[in-house]
């Protein structure tokens, strides 16, 4: 079984390498260079900077892993190939976004942060994304920073987002409190905005072969949304 998994993983890596040769050139000028002065966030693989109305997601050169007393700095492209079956997480995410956004109904479009393209400059692979901000100009914050979200309209939108992914058969596994920001609109209304598209499809879990089955992918999406409600939605009296 382990040998079979390794063969499948190698297949994904080869397919990604081959597709990279013929990938479309980003519509953004690849010669453009951006200043990285205002850091606004950081994840395992990327550092996020603010540049005007853009969020610049710059791939880190290395992914550091600790194995007991041993610390190893993997080149990010190599670690991504082993972990996700891709070599450039930004370009892979951009492709996911382009495929996804065509399916989104107009009523939900403002719950999806835009990705304008990917450039390769002296900073490395950089994804140019919409910077999500509130009506007063402040940056929208992740749901996980709010704790309990009591606005019922927020959860109505979450329900609609879940229905959208399930009805279109889109296996979005990025649903969690860190990948959803809370955007405060001028009328006092708040909405969830998805800002990550890295883990869409079983390809991002190359060793979890059961996710290739549609029924298993649906279960994973439902669990993601269920976990979101469990953590951040107010409990009803019967649940307390």
N, C-alpha and C positions, 0 to 999 in steps of 0.2 A: 504494500500500500504506500509506504514512504517513497519507494522508487517511482511509483506511478505519479505521485504528487510532484516529485522533482522534474519528471518529464513534462508534465503539464506546465509547470512554472517556466521551464526553459522555452517552451513553445510560446508562451505569452511574451517573454522577453524578446524572442526573435521577431515575432510579429510586430511588436512596438518599434524595434530598431528599423525594420523594413519600412514601416509606415512613415517614420520620421523623415526618410529620404524624399518622400513625395508629398509631405504635408504642405498645406497652403501657407503662403507667406502672410504674416499678420498684417492687417490693414494699417497698423501703427508704424510710423517711420522707425526702422530699426536703428537708425543712426542717432536718434534722440537720446539725450542723457538727462537724467533728473537728479536734482539735489535731494539728498536723504537726510534732512535736518531734523524733522519732527517725527519721532518714533511714536506710534500709537498702539502697537500691539505686537505680540510675538507668539508663535506656535512652535511645534516640534520641527517643522520644516521651513518655515518662512518668518521673516520679520516684516511688519507692516509699517509703512511710513505715510505721512500725509503730505501731499503736494497740491495745494489749492483745493480743488474739488475732487481730486483723485486719491484713491488709496493704492499705494504701490506695494505689492506683495513680492518681496525679493527672496528668492530661494537662498537658504543658507548653503555655504560651500560644503559643510559637513553635518552629519547626523551623529551625535555622540551617544553611545550606549554603554552602560555600566554592567559588567558581568562580575559581580562580587568585587574583588579588589582590582579587577582588570577593566580599564576604560579604553574603548576603541572609537576612533573618529572615522566613520565611514564616509567616503564621498557621497553627497546627497543623491547624485544620479545613480550610483550603484545601489545604495540602500533602497531607493525608490523602485529600481528594477526588481530587487528581491522581494520587496514588500507589496508593491502594487502592480508589478508587471509593466511599468512605464519608466522612461528615463528622464522626462521633464514633467514634473507635476503641474507646473503652470500651464504648459501647452495642453496637457491631457485634460486639465480642468476647463480650459477654454473650449476645447472640442465638446466636452460634456455640456457646457453652457449653451453653445450654439445649437446643439441638438434639442436641449430642453426648452429653451425660450420660445422656440417655434410652436410648442404645444400649449403654452400658458395662455389661458383666456384673459381678456382685457381686464376683467374685474379683479384679477389677482396679480397683474403685472407689477404693481408697486410693492409686492412682497418678495421680489427677486432682485438682488443687487446686480447691476450690469457689469459685464466684463467687456472692455473695449478692445483688448488685444494683448499680445505678449511681445515684449522686445527683449533682445539680447544685447546688452551694453556692457560697459566696464563694471557695472554692479552685478552682472550676472543675469540670469533669467528673471524677468520682472513682469508681473501681471498688472495691467492697468485697469483698475476697478472703480466703480462708483463709490464715493465716500458717503456713507449713510449718516445724515445729520438730522437733527430735530428742527422744528419750526423756528426756534430761537437761535439757531446756528451752532448749538453745542453738538458734540458727537453722540450718536445713538449708542447705547451701551448693551452688552450682551444680556440676554434673559437671565443667565446665571447670577448676575449681579443684583437682580431685583428680588430674588427669593420668590415669595408668593406673588403671582400676578393676578390682581383682583378684578381687572377690567373684563367684563363678560364678552365684550365685542372682540377683544383680542383672541379669546378662545373660539369664538365663532369663526374667525378667520383661520385659526389653526385647523378647525374641523374641515373647512373648505379646502385647505392645502392638502390635508390627508386624503380627502375624497378625490382631489385632482390626481395625485400620484397613483393612487390605487386604480382609478378608472382608466387612466392612460397606460397602466402597466409600467410605470417608470420606477425602477428600484433605487430610490434615493435613500442612502444610508447615512446621510450627513445630519440627521435630525437630532440635535441636542442643544442644551442651554448655552453652549459656547459658540455655536454656529448660527444662532438666531439673535438678531439685535432687535431692540424695542424702539421703534421710531415714533416720536411724539409729534402729532400733527397739530396744526394751529387751532383747530376747533376743539381741542381737548381729547380727540380720538387718538388711540395708539394702535399700531399695527405691527405684526411680526415681519421681519425682513430676513430672508435667507442670504447668507454671505459666503457659503462654501458649497462647491460642487465637485470636490475631489472624489468622493466615494459614491459614485453612481454606477451601479451595475456590478455583477459578480466579478468582473475583471479586476476590481480593486481589492478583492479578497481571493487571490489566485489559489490559495490552499484550502479554501472552504468551498469545495466543489458542490456541496448540496445547494448553494445559492444559485447555481445554474438552473435549478428547477424553479419555475415561476411560482409555484405554491410556497416554496421556502422563502423566496425573495419577498413575497407578499407578507408572510409572517414576520420577517425581519422589519419591514417598514411599519407594520402595525405595532410591533413591540417598541420601536423607536418613538412613535407618537404616544403610546401608552405610558412609557417612561417619562416623557416630557410632562404629561398631565399629572402623573404621580408626584413629580418633584416640585412643580411650580403652580399648579392649579389649586385654588382654595378647596379644602375638604368640605363636603356637605355634612350636616349634623349626623346623618346615619353612618358616615365614615369615620367620625371622631370617637 
